[in-house]
Amino acid sequence: MTRTIDKLPASLRSYCSEHDYSKYTSRDQAAWRYIMRRSQDFFKKHAVATYDAGFKKSGLQIDRIPHIDEIDKALQESGWGAVGVTGFIAPWAFIEFQARKILPIATDMRTVDHIAYTPAPDIVHEAAGHAPIIPDQEYSDYLAYYATLGTKALYSKEDLMVYEAVRYLSDVKENPDHKPDVIARAESRLKDVLKSTQFVSEQTLVARMSWWTAEYGLAGTLKNPKIYGAGLLSSVGESKLAMTDKVKKIPFSIDCINYSYNITEPQPQLFVAEDMHQLTSVLHELDSILAFKVGGVKSLQKLQDSRAIGTVCLETGASASGILSAFETEGDRAEFFKLSGPVQLCYNGEQISGHGLERHGEGFSTPIGRLVGRPDRAMSTLDDAALKGLGIEAGHVSHLKFLSGFEVKGILKSVIRRDGKLLLMTFSDCIVTRGSTSYFEPSWGEFDMLIGETIPSVFGGPADRESFGEHEISEPETSPARSTPYSPFEKSVFDRYQKLRDLRTRFAKGDAQALTALQDLGEDTLKTARDEWLLLLEIYELGREQKVEAEWMGRVKGQLKEKTYVHSPDTNSDIGEMVLEGLKLIH
């Protein structure tokens, strides 16, 4: 079976990384095991019915972090795939992966200090949160359909600023190399960006739909809802809160897009869908109001207001991608539009040869509509003979007069046709005017004019992303992974976790010396690493499994009980609750 990563186009492959499994420490493995054991215990009662079977079908295991290739192979059985990525990737890339039915999985593993929750994407959230529900066919179809909308929704300049601020904050909060003052500045930066955001883009509405479904969705009845959202499935603590009356439950509808959210706080309300089928039904309602379906003057206005790169599509299949800086209309009919650079011209989603960013780096503009001489026919249907009859001929000065009053006068150099349609005309020594207003001067170079008369669709981003490249999002300033080397003490702790993992194998094989080794490990940890609550918890669990009643086990239990009163404000981790929940699983 071919790996999904090996079948990707270059534009998406650049966001992927091979899964370096060696980066996980034995402490990371213990953190995964703890989270999965709590999850299995809680979600067998509170998740949707397909969760348990979906967990098994997704290549996930309780006792160790899964390899991306294992998840990929398992999900391919459900028509999906998986690839490894690092941290927050560009929003358009994440959506494009999902539209192709590919789950991008951040391969970083949250630290024990952030075992309950991390703002950074990690393998717990992506793999254990999203993957188990994907085998549900109705949910799978919804997720892919939603992603298709996401690739078309208009985004704004403010959306990009929020994304970069969120990415930076999540990285510095998860990375132990960063001090509290750095985190405080990152939090302040995000607050300032959110406060300055006024424009609610289509991408924001689509993101809200995703947040209240794929991330924090519930299904069933208001009195007995079940969890399917990945944000909840990757956090038992928040899920427990979600199941209480402290969180308002609202019947799921299109109205959810009117509710904003804060990624740094528990959600005050959640939406309950009747079933997975309803998700797609409501998504159809959102689909019908987006610019890529509506088109026309209203959609052009949305794109201009967004101040971000978008694509204006003509009925011929030709399109122009860039930042819409101006357009002119008559009633509900567009007659001219102008894009600031860089700009690309495309046909059916592929860049027209010679009409990429190199040629249109400074921008592009064009009048559209019918000619005075042939008001009965769309200009795109005129063949060379019909054009010649209007005095429009290659190599000659041609004067085009539009019904809108626009005039284009210059030497026609070439035309481009596709599938029997006239798409593009190029002029030299050209001037474009309407009345006394000049729109293009001969000194500016050659003038390229797209042919069309209506704008049936306007969507976010460039039409041919691979050719256009990335021009709006900066390279990450940080990474969620630490860069400093582990200290000798940390390495000694990792060794203890590994010894414990090895002891499980030794007990399974009936090793007579394993009990003594377990006692030595317990005694040593109590003496030199008593703050490692997860290690003590695992030692105690293994001792209980082996029915050890020795005095040292009592001291391990006593140390754990002391931890049940501990809260760590520096890491926002309630160690007491973590230990208490772990002890419940053992007993």
Protein Blocks (a to p, Z undefined) as FASTA:
>chain_A
ZZfklmccfklmmmpccddfklpcfklmmmmmmmmmmmmmmmmmmmcfklmmmmmmnopa
fkbccdfklmmmmmmmnopacdddehjadfklmmmmmmnopacddfbdcdfklmmbcfbd
cfklmmmmmmmmmmpmklmmmmmmmmmmmmmpccdfklmmmmmmmmmmmmmmmmmkbcfk
lmmmmmmmmmmmmmmpmbdcfklmmmmmmmmmmmmgcedjfklccdfbfklmmomklmmm
mmpmkbccddddfklmmpccdfkbccfbdcddfblmlmmmmmmmmmmmpmklngpjklmm
mmmmnopacddddfkopacddddfbdcdehjacfbdcddddddddeehiacehiafklmm
noccddedddfklmmbcfklpcfklmmmnopaehiacddddfkopacddddfbdcdeehi
afbdcdehiacdehjbcfbdfknopadddddfbdfbccedjfblmlnopakbccdfbdfb
dfbdcdfklmmmmmmmmmmmmmmmmmmnopaklmmmmmmmmmmmmmmmmmlmmlmmmmmm
mmmmnopabfklmmmmmmmmmmmmcccfknopafklmmmmmmmmmZZ
